[in-house]
Amino acid sequence: MSGYGSFVIPVTGSSSDDDDIDDIDSLPSSPSDVLSETDSESDAQREWEESLEQLQLMLTMVIVPFAGKFLGRKFAYWSWARYMEWAHNVEIRWTNKTAFAAAGAVEAAATL
């Protein structure tokens, strides 16, 4: 007997055994190709999940609080203006809406 790879094949003098050896040689030696594909897929899946986790953290830690603070301030100013007009007959006008919006964004970002 002689060792061949991971198989032990008896060596005999008949030609039918030589055909069997050729058949065994044509088979893949190991499923390493399949394992490497699943490893790369699992690596890609792991990287995808890490990217999603980073996006989720970005949303929950930065974007949602900023948007909530900005929209909350806008709503507070709007509701205050409506209350002042209703309760005290005072007309509230925003003279420069772009400056007002920019100041609100700066104020919202300043304390984050």
N, CA, C and O atoms as a GROMACS GRO file, in nm:
protein
  448
    1MET      N    1   0.083  -0.119   0.000
    1MET     CA    2   0.000   0.000   0.000
    1MET      C    3   0.088   0.125   0.000
    1MET      O    4   0.193   0.130   0.063
    2SER      N    5   0.041   0.224  -0.071
    2SER     CA    6   0.114   0.351  -0.067
    2SER      C    7   0.013   0.462  -0.035
    2SER      O    8  -0.103   0.455  -0.074
    3GLY      N    9   0.059   0.562   0.036
    3GLY     CA   10  -0.030   0.671   0.073
    3GLY      C   11  -0.038   0.773  -0.038
    3GLY      O   12   0.064   0.814  -0.093
    4TYR      N   13  -0.157   0.815  -0.073
    4TYR     CA   14  -0.176   0.914  -0.178
    4TYR      C   15  -0.270   1.022  -0.125
    4TYR      O   16  -0.390   1.000  -0.116
    5GLY      N   17  -0.217   1.137  -0.091
    5GLY     CA   18  -0.300   1.244  -0.037
    5GLY      C   19  -0.362   1.200   0.094
    5GLY      O   20  -0.292   1.160   0.187
    6SER      N   21  -0.490   1.209   0.100
    6SER     CA   22  -0.559   1.166   0.220
    6SER      C   23  -0.621   1.028   0.203
    6SER      O   24  -0.689   0.978   0.292
    7PHE      N   25  -0.598   0.965   0.087
    7PHE     CA   26  -0.654   0.834   0.059
    7PHE      C   27  -0.543   0.728   0.067
    7PHE      O   28  -0.427   0.756   0.037
    8VAL      N   29  -0.579   0.611   0.107
    8VAL     CA   30  -0.487   0.498   0.103
    8VAL      C   31  -0.539   0.406  -0.005
    8VAL      O   32  -0.647   0.349   0.008
    9ILE      N   33  -0.460   0.390  -0.111
    9ILE     CA   34  -0.503   0.313  -0.227
    9ILE      C   35  -0.410   0.192  -0.239
    9ILE      O   36  -0.288   0.207  -0.243
   10PRO      N   37  -0.468   0.074  -0.244
   10PRO     CA   38  -0.383  -0.044  -0.261
   10PRO      C   39  -0.326  -0.046  -0.402
   10PRO      O   40  -0.397  -0.019  -0.499
   11VAL      N   41  -0.201  -0.078  -0.415
   11VAL     CA   42  -0.136  -0.085  -0.544
   11VAL      C   43  -0.128  -0.231  -0.585
   11VAL      O   44  -0.065  -0.312  -0.518
   12THR      N   45  -0.194  -0.264  -0.697
   12THR     CA   46  -0.191  -0.400  -0.752
   12THR      C   47  -0.156  -0.392  -0.898
   12THR      O   48  -0.154  -0.282  -0.955
   13GLY      N   49  -0.131  -0.501  -0.959
   13GLY     CA   50  -0.085  -0.503  -1.097
   13GLY      C   51  -0.196  -0.506  -1.200
   13GLY      O   52  -0.165  -0.501  -1.319
   14SER      N   53  -0.322  -0.515  -1.163
   14SER     CA   54  -0.428  -0.527  -1.264
   14SER      C   55  -0.461  -0.391  -1.323
   14SER      O   56  -0.445  -0.289  -1.257
   15SER      N   57  -0.508  -0.389  -1.449
   15SER     CA   58  -0.538  -0.265  -1.518
   15SER      C   59  -0.670  -0.204  -1.470
   15SER      O   60  -0.689  -0.083  -1.480
   16SER      N   61  -0.762  -0.286  -1.418
   16SER     CA   62  -0.888  -0.231  -1.369
   16SER      C   63  -0.865  -0.144  -1.246
   16SER      O   64  -0.936  -0.046  -1.225
   17ASP      N   65  -0.766  -0.180  -1.166
   17ASP     CA   66  -0.733  -0.097  -1.050
   17ASP      C   67  -0.674   0.036  -1.094
   17ASP      O   68  -0.696   0.138  -1.029
   18ASP      N   69  -0.598   0.036  -1.205
   18ASP     CA   70  -0.542   0.161  -1.257
   18ASP      C   71  -0.653   0.255  -1.303
   18ASP      O   72  -0.642   0.377  -1.287
   19ASP      N   73  -0.761   0.199  -1.360
   19ASP     CA   74  -0.876   0.281  -1.400
   19ASP      C   75  -0.943   0.341  -1.276
   19ASP      O   76  -0.987   0.456  -1.280
   20ASP      N   77  -0.951   0.264  -1.167
   20ASP     CA   78  -1.009   0.316  -1.043
   20ASP      C   79  -0.923   0.429  -0.987
   20ASP      O   80  -0.977   0.527  -0.936
   21ILE      N   81  -0.791   0.416  -0.997
   21ILE     CA   82  -0.702   0.520  -0.948
   21ILE      C   83  -0.721   0.648  -1.030
   21ILE      O   84  -0.722   0.758  -0.974
   22ASP      N   85  -0.736   0.633  -1.162
   22ASP     CA   86  -0.760   0.750  -1.246
   22ASP      C   87  -0.892   0.816  -1.212
   22ASP      O   88  -0.901   0.939  -1.213
   23ASP      N   89  -0.995   0.737  -1.180
   23ASP     CA   90  -1.123   0.794  -1.140
   23ASP      C   91  -1.109   0.871  -1.010
   23ASP      O   92  -1.167   0.979  -0.995
   24ILE      N   93  -1.033   0.817  -0.917
   24ILE     CA   94  -1.015   0.886  -0.789
   24ILE      C   95  -0.936   1.014  -0.809
   24ILE      O   96  -0.964   1.114  -0.743
   25ASP      N   97  -0.838   1.013  -0.899
   25ASP     CA   98  -0.760   1.133  -0.924
   25ASP      C   99  -0.844   1.245  -0.984
   25ASP      O  100  -0.814   1.363  -0.962
   26SER      N  101  -0.948   1.211  -1.059
   26SER     CA  102  -1.030   1.314  -1.121
   26SER      C  103  -1.126   1.381  -1.023
   26SER      O  104  -1.179   1.488  -1.052
   27LEU      N  105  -1.149   1.318  -0.909
   27LEU     CA  106  -1.236   1.378  -0.809
   27LEU      C  107  -1.162   1.490  -0.738
   27LEU      O  108  -1.039   1.488  -0.731
   28PRO      N  109  -1.235   1.588  -0.686
   28PRO     CA  110  -1.167   1.694  -0.611
   28PRO      C  111  -1.102   1.635  -0.486
   28PRO      O  112  -1.159   1.548  -0.420
   29SER      N  113  -0.985   1.683  -0.455
   29SER     CA  114  -0.911   1.626  -0.343
   29SER      C  115  -0.973   1.664  -0.209
   29SER      O  116  -0.970   1.585  -0.115
   30SER      N  117  -1.028   1.784  -0.200
   30SER     CA  118  -1.093   1.825  -0.076
   30SER      C  119  -1.198   1.930  -0.109
   30SER      O  120  -1.191   1.994  -0.214
   31PRO      N  121  -1.291   1.949  -0.022
   31PRO     CA  122  -1.393   2.052  -0.046
   31PRO      C  123  -1.343   2.190  -0.007
   31PRO      O  124  -1.422   2.273   0.039
   32SER      N  125  -1.214   2.218  -0.023
   32SER     CA  126  -1.158   2.348   0.017
   32SER      C  127  -1.214   2.461  -0.067
   32SER      O  128  -1.228   2.573  -0.017
   33ASP      N  129  -1.247   2.436  -0.194
   33ASP     CA  130  -1.306   2.541  -0.277
   33ASP      C  131  -1.441   2.584  -0.221
   33ASP      O  132  -1.473   2.703  -0.219
   34VAL      N  133  -1.518   2.487  -0.176
   34VAL     CA  134  -1.648   2.518  -0.119
   34VAL      C  135  -1.630   2.593   0.012
   34VAL      O  136  -1.703   2.688   0.040
   35LEU      N  137  -1.533   2.552   0.093
   35LEU     CA  138  -1.510   2.619   0.220
   35LEU      C  139  -1.463   2.762   0.200
   35LEU      O  140  -1.505   2.852   0.273
   36SER      N  141  -1.377   2.784   0.102
   36SER     CA  142  -1.328   2.921   0.081
   36SER      C  143  -1.440   3.013   0.034
   36SER      O  144  -1.440   3.131   0.069
   37GLU      N  145  -1.534   2.962  -0.045
   37GLU     CA  146  -1.648   3.044  -0.088
   37GLU      C  147  -1.735   3.080   0.030
   37GLU      O  148  -1.778   3.195   0.043
   38THR      N  149  -1.762   2.985   0.118
   38THR     CA  150  -1.846   3.015   0.233
   38THR      C  151  -1.774   3.107   0.331
   38THR      O  152  -1.838   3.189   0.397
   39ASP      N  153  -1.641   3.094   0.341
   39ASP     CA  154  -1.565   3.185   0.426
   39ASP      C  155  -1.572   3.328   0.374
   39ASP      O  156  -1.592   3.422   0.450
   40SER      N  157  -1.557   3.343   0.242
   40SER     CA  158  -1.564   3.478   0.185
   40SER      C  159  -1.705   3.535   0.197
   40SER      O  160  -1.723   3.654   0.220
   41GLU      N  161  -1.805   3.448   0.182
   41GLU     CA  162  -1.943   3.494   0.200
   41GLU      C  163  -1.968   3.535   0.344
   41GLU      O  164  -2.035   3.635   0.368
   42SER      N  165  -1.916   3.458   0.439
   42SER     CA  166  -1.937   3.494   0.579
   42SER      C  167  -1.860   3.621   0.614
   42SER      O  168  -1.907   3.701   0.695
   43ASP      N  169  -1.741   3.641   0.554
   43ASP     CA  170  -1.668   3.766   0.576
   43ASP      C  171  -1.745   3.884   0.519
   43ASP      O  172  -1.755   3.989   0.583
   44ALA      N  173  -1.800   3.867   0.400
   44ALA     CA  174  -1.880   3.974   0.340
   44ALA      C  175  -2.005   4.001   0.422
   44ALA      O  176  -2.043   4.117   0.441
   45GLN      N  177  -2.067   3.895   0.472
   45GLN     CA  178  -2.186   3.912   0.555
   45GLN      C  179  -2.150   3.985   0.684
   45GLN      O  180  -2.225   4.073   0.728
   46ARG      N  181  -2.038   3.951   0.745
   46ARG     CA  182  -1.994   4.015   0.869
   46ARG      C  183  -1.965   4.164   0.844
   46ARG      O  184  -2.003   4.248   0.925
   47GLU      N  185  -1.898   4.196   0.733
   47GLU     CA  186  -1.871   4.335   0.702
   47GLU      C  187  -2.000   4.412   0.675
   47GLU      O  188  -2.013   4.528   0.715
   48TRP      N  189  -2.096   4.348   0.608
   48TRP     CA  190  -2.225   4.412   0.582
   48TRP      C  191  -2.297   4.442   0.713
   48TRP      O  192  -2.351   4.551   0.730
   49GLU      N  193  -2.296   4.347   0.804
   49GLU     CA  194  -2.363   4.368   0.932
   49GLU      C  195  -2.294   4.478   1.013
   49GLU      O  196  -2.361   4.555   1.082
   50GLU      N  197  -2.161   4.485   1.006
   50GLU     CA  198  -2.089   4.592   1.075
   50GLU      C  199  -2.122   4.728   1.014
   50GLU      O  200  -2.136   4.827   1.087
   51SER      N  201  -2.136   4.734   0.883
   51SER     CA  202  -2.173   4.860   0.818
   51SER      C  203  -2.313   4.903   0.859
   51SER      O  204  -2.338   5.020   0.886
   52LEU      N  205  -2.406   4.807   0.864
   52LEU     CA  206  -2.541   4.840   0.908
   52LEU      C  207  -2.543   4.888   1.053
   52LEU      O  208  -2.617   4.980   1.088
   53GLU      N  209  -2.461   4.825   1.136
   53GLU     CA  210  -2.454   4.866   1.276
   53GLU      C  211  -2.399   5.009   1.288
   53GLU      O  212  -2.446   5.088   1.369
   54GLN      N  213  -2.299   5.042   1.206
   54GLN     CA  214  -2.244   5.177   1.208
   54GLN      C  215  -2.346   5.280   1.161
   54GLN      O  216  -2.356   5.389   1.217
   55LEU      N  217  -2.424   5.244   1.058
   55LEU     CA  218  -2.529   5.335   1.012
   55LEU      C  219  -2.636   5.354   1.119
   55LEU      O  220  -2.685   5.465   1.140
   56GLN      N  221  -2.670   5.246   1.186
   56GLN     CA  222  -2.771   5.254   1.292
   56GLN      C  223  -2.720   5.344   1.405
   56GLN      O  224  -2.795   5.427   1.456
   57LEU      N  225  -2.594   5.327   1.443
   57LEU     CA  226  -2.538   5.413   1.547
   57LEU      C  227  -2.535   5.558   1.504
   57LEU      O  228  -2.562   5.648   1.583
   58MET      N  229  -2.502   5.582   1.377
   58MET     CA  230  -2.499   5.719   1.326
   58MET      C  231  -2.638   5.781   1.334
   58MET      O  232  -2.654   5.896   1.373
   59LEU      N  233  -2.738   5.703   1.295
   59LEU     CA  234  -2.875   5.755   1.302
   59LEU      C  235  -2.918   5.783   1.445
   59LEU      O  236  -2.972   5.889   1.474
   60THR      N  237  -2.894   5.687   1.534
   60THR     CA  238  -2.945   5.702   1.671
   60THR      C  239  -2.865   5.800   1.754
   60THR      O  240  -2.920   5.861   1.846
   61MET      N  241  -2.738   5.818   1.724
   61MET     CA  242  -2.655   5.905   1.808
   61MET      C  243  -2.639   6.047   1.752
   61MET      O  244  -2.612   6.139   1.829
   62VAL      N  245  -2.655   6.066   1.623
   62VAL     CA  246  -2.628   6.198   1.565
   62VAL      C  247  -2.749   6.255   1.492
   62VAL      O  248  -2.799   6.362   1.527
   63ILE      N  249  -2.797   6.184   1.393
   63ILE     CA  250  -2.897   6.242   1.302
   63ILE      C  251  -3.032   6.261   1.369
   63ILE      O  252  -3.092   6.368   1.358
   64VAL      N  253  -3.082   6.159   1.438
   64VAL     CA  254  -3.215   6.170   1.501
   64VAL      C  255  -3.216   6.277   1.610
   64VAL      O  256  -3.310   6.357   1.613
   65PRO      N  257  -3.118   6.282   1.701
   65PRO     CA  258  -3.121   6.391   1.799
   65PRO      C  259  -3.111   6.530   1.736
   65PRO      O  260  -3.180   6.622   1.780
   66PHE      N  261  -3.026   6.546   1.635
   66PHE     CA  262  -3.015   6.675   1.568
   66PHE      C  263  -3.147   6.714   1.503
   66PHE      O  264  -3.195   6.826   1.521
   67ALA      N  265  -3.207   6.621   1.429
   67ALA     CA  266  -3.334   6.651   1.361
   67ALA      C  267  -3.444   6.679   1.463
   67ALA      O  268  -3.525   6.769   1.444
   68GLY      N  269  -3.447   6.602   1.570
   68GLY     CA  270  -3.549   6.624   1.673
   68GLY      C  271  -3.534   6.758   1.741
   68GLY      O  272  -3.633   6.827   1.768
   69LYS      N  273  -3.409   6.796   1.768
   69LYS     CA  274  -3.385   6.924   1.832
   69LYS      C  275  -3.421   7.039   1.737
   69LYS      O  276  -3.486   7.136   1.778
   70PHE      N  277  -3.380   7.027   1.611
   70PHE     CA  278  -3.410   7.131   1.513
   70PHE      C  279  -3.560   7.145   1.492
   70PHE      O  280  -3.614   7.255   1.496
   71LEU      N  281  -3.628   7.032   1.468
   71LEU     CA  282  -3.773   7.038   1.446
   71LEU      C  283  -3.848   7.078   1.572
   71LEU      O  284  -3.951   7.144   1.565
   72GLY      N  285  -3.797   7.038   1.687
   72GLY     CA  286  -3.859   7.078   1.813
   72GLY      C  287  -3.853   7.227   1.834
   72GLY      O  288  -3.950   7.289   1.879
   73ARG      N  289  -3.739   7.287   1.802
   73ARG     CA  290  -3.726   7.432   1.814
   73ARG      C  291  -3.818   7.503   1.714
   73ARG      O  292  -3.881   7.603   1.748
   74LYS      N  293  -3.823   7.451   1.592
   74LYS     CA  294  -3.912   7.512   1.492
   74LYS      C  295  -4.057   7.508   1.540
   74LYS      O  296  -4.130   7.606   1.528
   75PHE      N  297  -4.097   7.393   1.594
   75PHE     CA  298  -4.234   7.381   1.643
   75PHE      C  299  -4.257   7.473   1.762
   75PHE      O  300  -4.363   7.533   1.775
   76ALA      N  301  -4.158   7.484   1.851
   76ALA     CA  302  -4.173   7.571   1.968
   76ALA      C  303  -4.191   7.717   1.925
   76ALA      O  304  -4.278   7.786   1.978
   77TYR      N  305  -4.110   7.764   1.830
   77TYR     CA  306  -4.125   7.901   1.783
   77TYR      C  307  -4.258   7.921   1.715
   77TYR      O  308  -4.324   8.024   1.734
   78TRP      N  309  -4.300   7.824   1.635
   78TRP     CA  310  -4.428   7.834   1.565
   78TRP      C  311  -4.544   7.837   1.665
   78TRP      O  312  -4.634   7.920   1.654
   79SER      N  313  -4.540   7.746   1.762
   79SER     CA  314  -4.650   7.741   1.860
   79SER      C  315  -4.650   7.866   1.950
   79SER      O  316  -4.757   7.914   1.988
   80TRP      N  317  -4.532   7.917   1.984
   80TRP     CA  318  -4.525   8.040   2.062
   80TRP      C  319  -4.585   8.157   1.985
   80TRP      O  320  -4.658   8.238   2.042
   81ALA      N  321  -4.554   8.166   1.855
   81ALA     CA  322  -4.611   8.273   1.772
   81ALA      C  323  -4.762   8.260   1.765
   81ALA      O  324  -4.833   8.361   1.775
   82ARG      N  325  -4.814   8.141   1.749
   82ARG     CA  326  -4.960   8.121   1.743
   82ARG      C  327  -5.025   8.157   1.876
   82ARG      O  328  -5.133   8.218   1.878
   83TYR      N  329  -4.962   8.121   1.986
   83TYR     CA  330  -5.016   8.155   2.118
   83TYR      C  331  -5.018   8.306   2.140
   83TYR      O  332  -5.117   8.361   2.189
   84MET      N  333  -4.909   8.373   2.102
   84MET     CA  334  -4.902   8.518   2.121
   84MET      C  335  -5.009   8.589   2.036
   84MET      O  336  -5.070   8.686   2.081
   85GLU      N  337  -5.031   8.540   1.915
   85GLU     CA  338  -5.134   8.600   1.831
   85GLU      C  339  -5.273   8.573   1.888
   85GLU      O  340  -5.359   8.661   1.882
   86TRP      N  341  -5.296   8.457   1.944
   86TRP     CA  342  -5.428   8.422   1.996
   86TRP      C  343  -5.455   8.491   2.130
   86TRP      O  344  -5.562   8.549   2.150
   87ALA      N  345  -5.358   8.485   2.222
   87ALA     CA  346  -5.383   8.533   2.357
   87ALA      C  347  -5.363   8.684   2.371
   87ALA      O  348  -5.435   8.748   2.447
   88HIS      N  349  -5.268   8.741   2.300
   88HIS     CA  350  -5.234   8.881   2.324
   88HIS      C  351  -5.250   8.970   2.202
   88HIS      O  352  -5.213   9.088   2.208
   89ASN      N  353  -5.303   8.919   2.095
   89ASN     CA  354  -5.323   8.995   1.971
   89ASN      C  355  -5.194   9.063   1.925
   89ASN      O  356  -5.196   9.179   1.883
   90VAL      N  357  -5.085   8.990   1.932
   90VAL     CA  358  -4.957   9.041   1.886
   90VAL      C  359  -4.923   8.966   1.758
   90VAL      O  360  -4.930   8.843   1.752
   91GLU      N  361  -4.887   9.043   1.656
   91GLU     CA  362  -4.853   8.978   1.530
   91GLU      C  363  -4.703   8.950   1.528
   91GLU      O  364  -4.621   9.040   1.547
   92ILE      N  365  -4.668   8.824   1.505
   92ILE     CA  366  -4.529   8.782   1.499
   92ILE      C  367  -4.490   8.764   1.354
   92ILE      O  368  -4.555   8.688   1.280
   93ARG      N  369  -4.384   8.833   1.311
   93ARG     CA  370  -4.334   8.818   1.175
   93ARG      C  371  -4.186   8.784   1.181
   93ARG      O  372  -4.108   8.841   1.258
   94TRP      N  373  -4.150   8.689   1.098
   94TRP     CA  374  -4.009   8.655   1.084
   94TRP      C  375  -3.959   8.734   0.965
   94TRP      O  376  -4.002   8.712   0.852
   95THR      N  377  -3.868   8.826   0.990
   95THR     CA  378  -3.825   8.917   0.883
   95THR      C  379  -3.732   8.848   0.784
   95THR      O  380  -3.742   8.872   0.664
   96ASN      N  381  -3.644   8.763   0.832
   96ASN     CA  382  -3.550   8.695   0.743
   96ASN      C  383  -3.556   8.545   0.775
   96ASN      O  384  -3.491   8.499   0.868
   97LYS      N  385  -3.635   8.470   0.697
   97LYS     CA  386  -3.657   8.329   0.728
   97LYS      C  387  -3.532   8.244   0.710
   97LYS      O  388  -3.512   8.148   0.784
   98THR      N  389  -3.447   8.277   0.614
   98THR     CA  390  -3.325   8.198   0.595
   98THR      C  391  -3.229   8.217   0.712
   98THR      O  392  -3.167   8.121   0.757
   99ALA      N  393  -3.217   8.341   0.762
   99ALA     CA  394  -3.131   8.364   0.879
   99ALA      C  395  -3.190   8.295   1.001
   99ALA      O  396  -3.116   8.240   1.083
  100PHE      N  397  -3.322   8.296   1.013
  100PHE     CA  398  -3.388   8.230   1.125
  100PHE      C  399  -3.365   8.079   1.120
  100PHE      O  400  -3.338   8.017   1.223
  101ALA      N  401  -3.375   8.020   1.002
  101ALA     CA  402  -3.353   7.876   0.986
  101ALA      C  403  -3.206   7.842   1.012
  101ALA      O  404  -3.177   7.741   1.076
  102ALA      N  405  -3.115   7.924   0.963
  102ALA     CA  406  -2.973   7.898   0.986
  102ALA      C  407  -2.938   7.910   1.133
  102ALA      O  408  -2.860   7.829   1.185
  103ALA      N  409  -2.994   8.009   1.200
  103ALA     CA  410  -2.968   8.023   1.343
  103ALA      C  411  -3.023   7.906   1.421
  103ALA      O  412  -2.960   7.860   1.517
  104GLY      N  413  -3.138   7.856   1.381
  104GLY     CA  414  -3.195   7.738   1.447
  104GLY      C  415  -3.108   7.616   1.428
  104GLY      O  416  -3.090   7.537   1.520
  105ALA      N  417  -3.052   7.600   1.308
  105ALA     CA  418  -2.964   7.485   1.282
  105ALA      C  419  -2.835   7.498   1.362
  105ALA      O  420  -2.785   7.400   1.416
  106VAL      N  421  -2.781   7.619   1.370
  106VAL     CA  422  -2.658   7.640   1.446
  106VAL      C  423  -2.682   7.614   1.594
  106VAL      O  424  -2.600   7.550   1.660
  107GLU      N  425  -2.795   7.662   1.647
  107GLU     CA  426  -2.827   7.641   1.788
  107GLU      C  427  -2.846   7.491   1.816
  107GLU      O  428  -2.801   7.441   1.920
  108ALA      N  429  -2.911   7.422   1.725
  108ALA     CA  430  -2.934   7.280   1.746
  108ALA      C  431  -2.804   7.202   1.743
  108ALA      O  432  -2.788   7.105   1.817
  109ALA      N  433  -2.711   7.243   1.657
  109ALA     CA  434  -2.584   7.171   1.646
  109ALA      C  435  -2.484   7.211   1.753
  109ALA      O  436  -2.390   7.137   1.781
  110ALA      N  437  -2.503   7.327   1.814
  110ALA     CA  438  -2.404   7.378   1.909
  110ALA      C  439  -2.392   7.291   2.033
  110ALA      O  440  -2.283   7.277   2.088
  111THR      N  441  -2.500   7.234   2.079
  111THR     CA  442  -2.496   7.161   2.206
  111THR      C  443  -2.487   7.010   2.187
  111THR      O  444  -2.495   6.935   2.284
  112LEU      N  445  -2.472   6.963   2.064
  112LEU     CA  446  -2.460   6.818   2.044
  112LEU      C  447  -2.326   6.769   2.080
  112LEU      O  448  -2.299   6.649   2.069
   0.00000   0.00000   0.00000
